[in-house]
Amino acid sequence: MKNINRIFKNSTLILLISLLPASQIFAGNEDRSGQAGASELLINPWARSAGWGLGSTASARGMEASFMNIAGLAFTKKTEIVFSQTQWLKGTGTSISAFGFSQRVGEAGVLGLSIMSMSFGKIEKTTVDQPEGGFGSFSPSLMNIGLSYSRAFSNSIYGGVNIKIISESIEDVSASGIAIDAGIEYITGEKDNIRFGISLKNVGSTLNFSGDGFSIRGLVGDNNLTIEQRSAEFELPSLLNIGAAYDFYIKEDHRLTVAGTYVSNSFTKDQYGIGLEYGLKNYLMLRAGYTYEDGLLDAALRTNASSGVSAGLTVQIPLSKEKGSTFAIDYSYRSTNPFDGTHSIGARINL
């Protein structure tokens, strides 16, 4: 068993070192902006981790780690159930619903299931001849389903893999595919208060749309013909996260965590995030974050609706001291310009 753990440790360290040069491969390229699809994969649907922006690569725990670094799923104590509802870019009528379930299996492994659904409400149908509509509506739908497994290889090294099923559809056109996330987390320090994380996300094959919406029916001579067009393929928005976090313990009841993340995007600008979280025991947590990318502070150069600032809080109530079960309410706010920000509220149960 010791030999197996040693192999896991060595292979993990090799993977960490080998992924560092990958930041050059996945470096943000403004010339490729708009060429990738499935942009919903870049949206954090969870209320707790969204409160400190990109700061949770090395700090996220439980089911919420499925967004930034799936290795954090391994910290699920027994059973966790999470719900989250997000008003995305408030004023647009866009909402995101998320559900997560994780269960410890054995001494070191954790299985997880996550579902994210994005709704845009009803959109009026229009044509060139009838720009005012009046003949029905349609409802676009985006959904991601993730199946994940994380494991503690030792007291310091944790790793995980997340396989996501991607589905995008409107009334008569749809696309589907599979993406894979992988992450590693390393913990050290006298109180396990120093953490490093690295994750590779949204790696998968190209997708393309198909369906009756690409069919054109017409009359050629005396014959009725149907011509089906083919849509161009698009790639997934792959990225690399590299993050670190440090916990400052002030007496016994107070904790302050400082965290940072560098995100190397394949199709958009690279991002830099920093986050702070204050914890009063396990009852109250306050967090704030800031995410920066090139041109964010210049209105003429900014290409992102997000203006970088985020904040959130968690109120957690113990349900059973013997079992360590808890119930928590999470809230987060992400500032945007234009629109009225992004608001997320969630609930979680740890059994």
C-alpha positions as CSV (number, residue, x, y, z in Angstrom):
1,M,0.0,0.0,0.0
2,K,2.9,2.3,0.8
3,N,4.3,1.7,-2.7
4,I,1.0,2.5,-4.3
5,N,0.7,5.8,-2.4
6,R,4.3,6.7,-3.3
7,I,3.5,6.1,-7.0
8,F,0.4,8.3,-6.7
9,K,2.5,11.1,-5.1
10,N,5.2,10.9,-7.7
11,S,2.8,10.8,-10.6
12,T,0.8,13.7,-9.2
13,L,3.9,15.9,-8.8
14,I,5.0,15.0,-12.3
15,L,1.5,16.0,-13.6
16,L,1.7,19.3,-11.7
17,I,5.1,20.1,-13.2
18,S,4.0,19.1,-16.7
19,L,0.9,21.2,-16.6
20,L,2.7,24.4,-15.8
21,P,4.0,24.9,-19.4
22,A,0.5,24.3,-20.6
23,S,-0.3,27.9,-19.7
24,Q,1.6,28.9,-22.8
25,I,-0.5,26.6,-24.9
26,F,-3.8,27.8,-23.4
27,A,-2.7,31.5,-23.2
28,G,-5.5,33.9,-23.9
29,N,-5.8,34.8,-27.6
30,E,-8.0,37.8,-28.4
31,D,-7.9,36.9,-32.1
32,R,-9.8,33.7,-31.3
33,S,-12.5,35.4,-29.2
34,G,-16.0,34.3,-30.3
35,Q,-14.7,31.1,-32.1
36,A,-15.6,28.8,-29.2
37,G,-19.0,27.7,-28.2
38,A,-20.7,26.4,-25.0
39,S,-19.8,29.6,-23.1
40,E,-22.1,28.5,-20.3
41,L,-19.2,26.3,-19.2
42,L,-17.4,29.5,-18.0
43,I,-20.2,30.5,-15.7
44,N,-20.0,29.5,-12.0
45,P,-23.6,28.5,-11.0
46,W,-22.8,28.0,-7.2
47,A,-23.6,30.7,-4.7
48,R,-20.8,30.1,-2.2
49,S,-17.7,30.0,-4.4
50,A,-19.0,32.8,-6.7
51,G,-18.7,35.2,-3.7
52,W,-15.0,35.4,-4.0
53,G,-14.7,35.3,-7.8
54,L,-11.9,33.1,-9.0
55,G,-10.3,32.8,-5.6
56,S,-11.5,29.2,-4.9
57,T,-9.1,27.1,-7.1
58,A,-7.3,25.9,-4.0
59,S,-10.0,26.6,-1.5
60,A,-13.4,25.2,-2.8
61,R,-14.7,22.3,-0.8
62,G,-17.4,19.7,-1.6
63,M,-19.7,19.9,-4.6
64,E,-18.9,23.5,-5.4
65,A,-15.4,22.5,-6.3
66,S,-16.8,21.0,-9.5
67,F,-16.5,24.4,-11.1
68,M,-13.0,25.7,-10.2
69,N,-11.1,22.5,-9.2
70,I,-12.7,19.1,-9.0
71,A,-10.0,17.9,-6.5
72,G,-11.8,19.8,-3.7
73,L,-14.7,17.3,-4.0
74,A,-12.6,14.9,-2.0
75,F,-13.2,16.9,1.1
76,T,-16.9,15.9,1.3
77,K,-17.2,14.3,4.8
78,K,-20.1,12.0,4.1
79,T,-23.1,13.3,2.1
80,E,-23.7,16.8,0.7
81,I,-26.8,18.2,-1.1
82,V,-26.6,21.6,-2.8
83,F,-29.2,23.8,-4.5
84,S,-28.5,27.1,-6.2
85,Q,-30.5,29.7,-8.1
86,T,-28.9,32.5,-10.0
87,Q,-30.3,35.6,-11.7
88,W,-27.7,36.0,-14.4
89,L,-27.2,39.6,-15.6
90,K,-30.4,40.8,-13.8
91,G,-32.7,42.5,-16.2
92,T,-32.2,40.1,-19.0
93,G,-34.6,37.4,-17.7
94,T,-31.8,34.8,-17.7
95,S,-31.8,32.3,-14.8
96,I,-29.5,29.4,-13.8
97,S,-30.6,26.5,-11.7
98,A,-28.0,24.1,-10.2
99,F,-28.2,21.0,-8.1
100,G,-25.3,18.9,-6.7
101,F,-25.1,15.7,-4.8
102,S,-21.9,14.1,-3.4
103,Q,-21.3,10.9,-1.4
104,R,-18.2,9.5,0.2
105,V,-17.4,6.0,-1.0
106,G,-14.8,4.1,1.1
107,E,-12.2,5.9,3.1
108,A,-10.7,8.2,0.5
109,G,-13.1,8.5,-2.5
110,V,-16.1,10.7,-3.3
111,L,-18.6,10.4,-6.1
112,G,-20.5,13.5,-7.3
113,L,-23.4,14.4,-9.6
114,S,-24.1,18.0,-10.7
115,I,-26.7,19.5,-13.0
116,M,-26.8,23.0,-14.3
117,S,-29.7,24.4,-16.4
118,M,-29.8,27.8,-18.0
119,S,-33.1,29.3,-19.0
120,F,-33.8,32.4,-21.1
121,G,-37.6,32.5,-20.9
122,K,-39.8,32.7,-23.9
123,I,-38.5,34.5,-27.0
124,E,-40.9,35.8,-29.7
125,K,-40.5,34.2,-33.1
126,T,-39.9,36.6,-35.9
127,T,-39.0,36.4,-39.6
128,V,-37.9,38.9,-42.3
129,D,-41.5,39.1,-43.5
130,Q,-43.0,39.3,-40.0
131,P,-40.5,41.2,-37.8
132,E,-43.2,42.0,-35.3
133,G,-43.8,38.3,-34.6
134,G,-47.2,37.3,-33.3
135,F,-47.1,33.6,-34.4
136,G,-45.6,31.9,-31.4
137,S,-42.4,31.7,-29.2
138,F,-39.6,29.4,-28.4
139,S,-37.4,28.7,-25.3
140,P,-33.7,28.1,-25.7
141,S,-32.3,25.6,-23.2
142,L,-28.7,24.9,-22.0
143,M,-27.9,22.0,-19.7
144,N,-24.7,20.5,-18.3
145,I,-24.6,17.2,-16.4
146,G,-21.4,16.3,-14.5
147,L,-20.3,13.0,-13.1
148,S,-17.3,13.3,-11.0
149,Y,-14.9,11.3,-8.8
150,S,-12.3,12.7,-6.4
151,R,-9.9,10.9,-4.1
152,A,-7.4,11.7,-1.3
153,F,-4.1,10.0,-2.3
154,S,-2.5,11.1,1.0
155,N,-2.9,13.7,3.7
156,S,-1.4,16.3,1.3
157,I,-2.5,15.3,-2.2
158,Y,-6.0,15.2,-3.6
159,G,-7.1,14.7,-7.2
160,G,-10.3,14.4,-9.2
161,V,-11.9,14.0,-12.6
162,N,-15.2,15.4,-13.8
163,I,-17.0,14.3,-17.0
164,K,-19.6,16.7,-18.3
165,I,-22.4,16.1,-20.8
166,I,-23.2,19.3,-22.7
167,S,-26.6,19.9,-24.3
168,E,-27.8,23.0,-26.1
169,S,-31.1,23.3,-27.9
170,I,-33.8,25.5,-29.3
171,E,-37.1,24.4,-31.0
172,D,-35.6,22.6,-34.0
173,V,-31.8,22.8,-33.6
174,S,-29.5,21.1,-31.0
175,A,-25.9,20.3,-30.2
176,S,-24.4,17.9,-27.6
177,G,-21.0,16.7,-26.6
178,I,-18.7,15.7,-23.7
179,A,-16.0,17.7,-21.8
180,I,-13.6,16.5,-19.2
181,D,-12.1,18.4,-16.2
182,A,-9.2,17.3,-14.1
183,G,-7.7,18.8,-11.0
184,I,-5.1,18.4,-8.3
185,E,-4.7,20.0,-4.9
186,Y,-1.7,20.0,-2.6
187,I,-1.9,20.9,1.1
188,T,0.9,21.7,3.5
189,G,1.8,23.8,6.5
190,E,1.7,23.1,10.3
191,K,-2.1,23.5,10.4
192,D,-2.7,22.5,6.7
193,N,-3.2,26.2,6.1
194,I,-1.2,26.4,2.8
195,R,-2.9,25.1,-0.3
196,F,-2.1,24.9,-4.0
197,G,-4.4,23.9,-6.8
198,I,-4.3,23.4,-10.5
199,S,-7.0,22.3,-12.9
200,L,-7.6,21.8,-16.6
201,K,-11.2,22.4,-17.7
202,N,-13.5,21.9,-20.7
203,V,-11.3,19.6,-22.7
204,G,-13.3,17.8,-25.3
205,S,-14.2,17.2,-29.0
206,T,-15.7,19.8,-31.2
207,L,-19.5,20.2,-31.4
208,N,-21.9,21.3,-34.1
209,F,-25.6,22.1,-34.4
210,S,-28.0,19.9,-36.3
211,G,-31.8,19.5,-36.7
212,D,-34.8,20.4,-38.8
213,G,-33.9,24.1,-38.5
214,F,-31.2,23.6,-41.1
215,S,-33.5,22.1,-43.6
216,I,-34.9,24.1,-46.5
217,R,-38.0,22.8,-48.4
218,G,-38.7,24.0,-51.9
219,L,-40.2,23.2,-55.2
220,V,-37.9,22.5,-58.2
221,G,-39.9,21.9,-61.3
222,D,-42.5,19.4,-60.3
223,N,-40.5,17.9,-57.5
224,N,-40.5,18.8,-53.8
225,L,-37.0,18.8,-52.4
226,T,-35.5,19.2,-48.9
227,I,-32.0,20.5,-48.6
228,E,-30.2,20.1,-45.3
229,Q,-27.4,22.5,-44.5
230,R,-24.5,21.7,-42.2
231,S,-23.4,24.0,-39.5
232,A,-19.7,24.7,-38.8
233,E,-18.1,22.9,-35.9
234,F,-17.0,24.8,-32.8
235,E,-14.5,24.1,-30.0
236,L,-15.0,24.2,-26.3
237,P,-13.6,27.0,-24.1
238,S,-10.7,25.1,-22.6
239,L,-8.8,26.8,-19.8
240,L,-6.2,26.2,-17.1
241,N,-6.5,27.3,-13.5
242,I,-3.5,27.8,-11.2
243,G,-4.3,28.9,-7.6
244,A,-3.1,29.2,-4.1
245,A,-4.6,30.0,-0.7
246,Y,-3.3,30.7,2.8
247,D,-5.3,30.5,6.1
248,F,-4.6,33.0,8.9
249,Y,-6.0,31.7,12.2
250,I,-6.7,34.5,14.7
251,K,-7.2,32.9,18.1
252,E,-9.5,29.8,17.9
253,D,-12.7,31.2,16.5
254,H,-11.6,33.5,13.7
255,R,-10.0,32.6,10.3
256,L,-9.0,34.8,7.4
257,T,-8.2,33.1,4.1
258,V,-6.4,34.9,1.3
259,A,-6.6,33.2,-2.1
260,G,-5.6,33.9,-5.7
261,T,-6.0,32.3,-9.1
262,Y,-4.5,32.8,-12.6
263,V,-6.8,31.6,-15.4
264,S,-5.3,30.9,-18.8
265,N,-8.1,30.9,-21.4
266,S,-7.9,29.4,-24.8
267,F,-10.3,31.8,-26.6
268,T,-10.6,34.9,-24.4
269,K,-8.4,37.1,-22.3
270,D,-6.4,35.7,-19.4
271,Q,-7.8,36.5,-15.9
272,Y,-6.4,37.2,-12.5
273,G,-8.5,36.7,-9.4
274,I,-7.9,37.5,-5.7
275,G,-10.3,36.6,-2.9
276,L,-10.7,37.0,0.9
277,E,-12.9,35.0,3.2
278,Y,-13.5,35.6,6.9
279,G,-14.9,32.8,9.0
280,L,-16.3,32.9,12.5
281,K,-16.0,29.2,13.5
282,N,-18.3,27.4,11.0
283,Y,-21.3,29.6,11.7
284,L,-20.6,32.7,9.6
285,M,-18.5,33.3,6.5
286,L,-18.0,36.6,4.7
287,R,-16.1,36.8,1.4
288,A,-15.1,39.2,-1.3
289,G,-13.2,39.0,-4.6
290,Y,-11.9,40.9,-7.6
291,T,-11.3,39.5,-11.1
292,Y,-9.2,41.4,-13.5
293,E,-8.5,41.0,-17.2
294,D,-6.8,43.2,-19.8
295,G,-8.9,46.3,-20.6
296,L,-11.4,45.8,-17.8
297,L,-11.0,49.3,-16.4
298,D,-11.2,51.0,-19.8
299,A,-14.8,51.3,-21.2
300,A,-13.5,51.5,-24.7
301,L,-11.5,48.3,-24.4
302,R,-13.6,46.2,-22.0
303,T,-15.1,43.1,-23.6
304,N,-16.7,41.5,-20.6
305,A,-20.1,42.4,-18.9
306,S,-18.6,41.6,-15.6
307,S,-16.9,44.5,-13.9
308,G,-14.8,42.3,-11.6
309,V,-16.2,42.9,-8.1
310,S,-17.9,40.0,-6.2
311,A,-19.0,39.5,-2.6
312,G,-21.0,36.9,-0.6
313,L,-21.9,35.4,2.8
314,T,-22.8,32.1,4.3
315,V,-24.8,31.4,7.4
316,Q,-24.4,27.9,8.7
317,I,-26.4,26.1,11.4
318,P,-25.4,22.9,13.1
319,L,-28.0,20.2,12.9
320,S,-26.3,17.5,14.9
321,K,-23.0,17.9,16.9
322,E,-22.5,14.1,17.1
323,K,-22.7,13.6,13.3
324,G,-21.4,17.0,12.4
325,S,-24.3,17.6,10.0
326,T,-25.1,21.2,9.1
327,F,-27.5,23.4,7.1
328,A,-26.3,26.5,5.3
329,I,-27.7,29.4,3.3
330,D,-25.3,31.0,0.7
331,Y,-25.6,34.3,-1.1
332,S,-23.3,36.0,-3.6
333,Y,-23.3,39.1,-5.8
334,R,-21.2,39.8,-8.9
335,S,-21.1,43.3,-10.3
336,T,-21.8,43.9,-14.0
337,N,-21.9,46.8,-16.4
338,P,-24.4,47.0,-18.1
339,F,-27.3,45.2,-16.3
340,D,-28.0,45.0,-12.6
341,G,-25.4,42.5,-11.5
342,T,-25.6,38.7,-11.0
343,H,-27.3,37.4,-7.8
344,S,-27.1,33.9,-6.5
345,I,-28.7,32.2,-3.6
346,G,-28.2,28.6,-2.5
347,A,-28.9,26.1,0.2
348,R,-26.8,23.1,1.3
349,I,-27.1,20.2,3.7
350,N,-24.1,18.2,5.0
351,L,-25.1,15.0,6.6
